[in-house]
Amino acid sequence: MGERKYWNEEMETMEPGKLTLLEEGLLRDELIYIYERSPFYREKWEAANVCPKDFRSMEDLARFPFTTKDDLRKTQEKLGGLGGHQCCAKEDLVRIQGTSGTTGRPLYVGLTAADADLWKELFARHAWTGGIRPGDSFINPANFTLFVGGLSESVSAEAMGFCVIPAPLGTTGLERLFDLFLEFKPTVLFVTPSAMGFLGDYVRENLKRQPRDLSFTKGFMAGEALSEEERTIMEETWGIVVRNYYGLADVAADLASECDYTCGLHFCGAGAVTAEIIDPITLEPRKIEEGVEGEIVYTTIRRQATPVVRYRCRDMVRAYFEKCRCGRTSMRFYVIGRTDDMLKVKAVNVFPSAVKEVVSSFIPRTTGEMRIVMYEPGPAINTNLEIKVEYGKDVREAEIEALAHEIKTTIKKKLVFTPVIKMIPPDTLPRLQHKIDYFERVYEKKEE
């Protein structure tokens, strides 16, 4: 017998109409469960004049109000602990994790045993989709304090039969981390895309080796969007197959990943999480059609501890719904930016991730590193946007001005705004070990 093609063939290849009927039934039960147990949601829904009996089909979900991170953070600040959207007894909790809290108080999430099992199932679906198999191994360098990329990914990987060596970078240190790489020869490199250049430089400068000479065969890229140019560089540099993975602490640690056809992130949450796409300005549902763009909104449909209903995660996506060549029937999507990062440059919507993708397309003439210089907080920018771009190591001084003009012209053509490009030497911008920050906030320095 050959290798199984899917982790959960029934859910991953279910006919969309059949899946909708299944999820409608689960969601009816979930809304009643939430209404009876959550003062936060009961008050919110009553203020909007809706209740669970108003839900009869997925179209009715649009009648319920949105939930935001700020909503959840406020109820936790007011009531303490998991706040007013905790729906299970405290004694039924088996884990509490949360967001990093880099922009304020962490948002805590709770899991019952059933929730934790469901997260393990979703991890396995998305990992299998991305080519990870039982018997693979990885060193997990993520922070294990609250962050779901640490403990959650590790226990879920173990349940799948995927060997984990927990080694948080903050306490392990780079030298010891690479000692572990050389000692145990893991097959999967688990990291954010923005950390890849940093790690590659360390291998060449400190180990005096090439990254592709290490043991890795697969790249588990999580936490950020991944451009095709970045994928190509990573695969050539490290000698690995790179796949992008996606999840949210607030909803489910693991929700989507690319298959071998790399035609978008397959949504892997069937039967556990449902997704809508809305206009980020009008907040109205977008028509489901190939290539539709909008903000993705999530509702958990089997969550016991801290469910979310119509949760605005602020990710902007471009989505496709035709059956993939891999046989999966789920929606596929590309993350094209975040509504809370979006700038309005002379009335044009600009996503920093889209700017980064253009800059990365010039690799190796650029390093791919860039920062948008913010002299005011935004999001409205009434002057030409200034962008610092690192030119590549082999670019001659006489070529720099022409390269800046080419980048400027390409951005104007693709993104419909005219930037000011300031070329800077390679290795000028700090390399981040975690998620990328697209901005240089000059206004914050002025305030200091």
Secondary structure, DSSP 8 states (H G I E B T S, - for coil): ----S-SSHHHHS--HHHHHHHHHHHHHHHHHHHHHH-HHHHHHHHHTT--GGG-SSGGGGGGS--B-HHHHHHHHHHH-TTGGG--S-GGGEEEEEE---TTSS--EEEEEHHHHHHHHHHHHHHHHHTT--TT-EEEE-S--SSBTTTHHHHHHHHHHT-EEEE--HHHH-HHHHHHHHHHH--SEEEE-GGGHHHHHHHIIIII-S-GGGSS--EEEEESS---HHHHHHHHHHHT-EEEEEEEETTTEEEEEE--TT-SSEEE--TTTEEEEEE-TTT--B----TTEEEEEEEEESS-SSS--SSEEEEEEEEEE-S--TTS--S-EEEEEEETTT-EEETTEEE-HHHHHHHHHTTTTTEEEEEEEEESS--SEE-S--EEEEEE-TT--HHHHHHHHHHHHHHHHHHHS---EEEEE-TT-S---SSS---EEEHHHHHH-
